[in-house]
Amino acid sequence: MIRFLETDDDDEVPCNLDEKIDLMKDPGDAYLDSTQIFRFYEFVINLSENPTRAYRHLSTVVNLAKPLAIMHLRKLLGSSESDLSSILVSLSPIVSVPADDSRPIEILHTESLRKFLSQHPSSSCAFQLLAQSSLRTMKSSFLRQSGLKDELQQMATLTKIPIEAGPQLDNVCILRTHAILTLTSAQVLMGFLKFCLAQPCSKIIYAATWYREYAQSGTGTACCAPPTVQPCNMSEDISKARSALMNFRAKSEFRDSHVFELLSTLQALPKILIIVILLAIRHAHLSTSNDINSTHGSDDESDIPPALKHFVRYVREGSERNLSSSPALRHACQHWGWYLSQDSTVVDKHLRTYLRAFWQDKLLSWFERQWYLGGLESCIAILTIVQTIDFNE
């Protein structure tokens, strides 16, 4: 910064000392020409310990979808970026690296820096690096195959109620079938609300509304939503999640993928079961939920189908694993699709190979983890973006 203040032989740098100080203090000032601001950035970068690496690391940090602490960014990027800390520290006039490496890196001039770096080749390389680093982080973290698809297929069996009827179904039989399905759905939901959720919340009341719709024929028991309702920390809106699910369409070449088969299974379920699944994944936590394995012989608890008990136990275990996810893994799960979809991202042969392998081997594991992290709607939004990327060429 002192060197910049001392410069008096550059036509693109203000001669007045006060103007130079103003430029450094507020590079977003509308009265400043962008060329003058960019010359300041060039001064800082060229005087760093390695200008080439400085452009690379600065572009990476500026283009993060969400700020990360230096320790988590190092984990995301891997050992090839071992000089990340020292380079960023040498850029201290425009980047703040906290002494506490668990706090996020702060870019002091975000918008003007992005504009400046967008004209440099390092910008496209940054998105490519972040996309590949995200894929690599997820690949190394997902060591077990997801069983979510199998669990949801078992949940689908709750809709298959045996009917005692002859080969010809008359109107009476159809009404009886609806009554049985209504009663079974009511039992599933009420048993779930009482014994499977961590705590009563406003989303339960929402689910009870769907229950009443199912119980219109009067065959179900009265809705017994708990009188004390806790604040709900569930970020996902059930209506929006269902809408996103029903509107999602997979490209034809991906329909045999496990994830898209899973989504097809969900789309075919009655809405009451979709709601139960959404509530289970967002609320059923091992440390606070009732123990569904401890049966005391009550009629209410005996109404819970084995498939639902097994599903809730499965998502509780998954939820516990999710709590131990590192910030680097969380970042990778939530933003890999965004990095790949940027116009400046170069999807070269190496990245295509990596993406293709991830798609075939780890996509279902990602889907399950992201559902725990951000909800079903976020999973569908990411898939909608990523399936438009041509990585088979």
Residue, then its C-alpha position, 0 to 999 in steps of 0.5 A: m500500500i505504501r508503494f502504491l501511495e508513492t507511485d507518481d509515474d503511472d498515468e492510470v493512478p491518481c497523482n493526488l495523495d488524498e485521492k489514492i487514499d480514498l481509492m484504497k478506502d472505498p474502491g466502490d466509489a461511483y466517482l472512481d474510474s475502474t481502471q484506477i481501482f484495478r491498478f491498485y489491485e495489480f499493485v497488491i497482487n504483483l507485490s505478493e510472494n507469488p503473483t501467479r498463485a495470488y491470482r489463482h487463490l484470490s479468484t478462488v476465494v472471491n468466487l466461493a458461493k459462501p465464505l469459508a474459514i481458511m481451515h475449511l477451505r484448505k480441506l475443500l481444496g486439498s493438498s495441492e493448495s498448500d500455499l493458500s494461507s501464506i499467499l492470502v496473507s500477502l494480499s492483506p490490503i484486499v483480503s482479511v485472513p483472521a488469526d482464528d482460522s475457524r473464522p471465515i476469510e473476508i474479502l474487503h472489496t468483493e464486487s470490484l474484485r470480482k469485476f477485476l478478476s473476471q477479466h483474468p483467466s484465473s476466474s474460469c479456473a477457479f470455478q473449475l477448481l471449486a467444482q472438482s474439489s467439491l466432487r472430490t470431497m464428497k467422493s472421499s466422504f461418502l464411504r457407504q452406499s445410501g440405502l434411502k432408495d430401498e427404505l422409500q420403496q418399503m414405505a411405498t408398500l404402506t399404500k398396498i392394502p390387501i382387499e378381500a373381493g372377487p374379480q369384479l370390483d363394484n361400487v361398494c368394494i371401491l368405497r370399502t377400499h377407500a375406507i381401508l386406505t383412509l384408516t391405514s393412512a390415518q394410523v400411519l400419520m397419527g402413530f408417526l406424530k405421537f411416537c416418531l417425531a422429536q417434538p410437537c411443532s407447527k409442522i405437525i399441525y400442518a400435517a394434521t390438516w392433510y390428515r383431516e382431508y384423508a379422514q373425510s369419510g369418518t373412518g379415521t380417528a379424531c385428530c389428536a395434535p398435541p396442545t403444546v406446540q413448539p417453534c419449528n426449526m424446519s426450514e423446508d416448506i412442505s407445500k413447496a417441496r411437494s410442488a418441486l417434487m411433482n414438477f420435476r422431470a428427469k432427462s431421458e438418459f438419466r431415468d435409470s439412475h438410482v436417484f431418479e428412480l427414487l424420485s419416481t417412487l416418491q412422486a407415485l406416493p400418496k401425499i400423506l406419506i410424502i408429508v410423513i417422509l418430509l417430517a421424518i427426515r427433518h425432525a426425527h433425531l436420535s438424541t431427542s426422539n421417542d424410542i420407537n423400539s420400546t413397545h409397551g403394548s399400547d394400541d396407538e404404538s401397535d398401529i405403527p407399521p414396521a416399514l415406518k418404524h424401520f424408516v424412522r430408525y434409518v433417517r435418525e441414524g442418517s441425521e446423526r451422521n449428518l451432524s458430524s459433517s465437516p463445513a467443507l463437506r456441507h459446502a461441497c454438497q450444497h454448491w457443487g452444482w452451482y460451480l459446474s453451471q457457471d458460464s465461465t466454468v471449463v468442463d474439460k475432459h478430466l472434470r467430465t470423467y470425474l463428474r461421470a464417475f461421481w454421477q454413477d457411484k455417489l449421486l444417491s449418497w449425495f442426495e441423501r446427505q443434501w436432503y438432511l442438510g437443506g431439504l428435498e426442494s434443494c436436492i431437486a433444484i441442484l439436480t435440475i441444474v446439473q442434469t443440463i450439463d453435458f459431461n458425456e462428450 
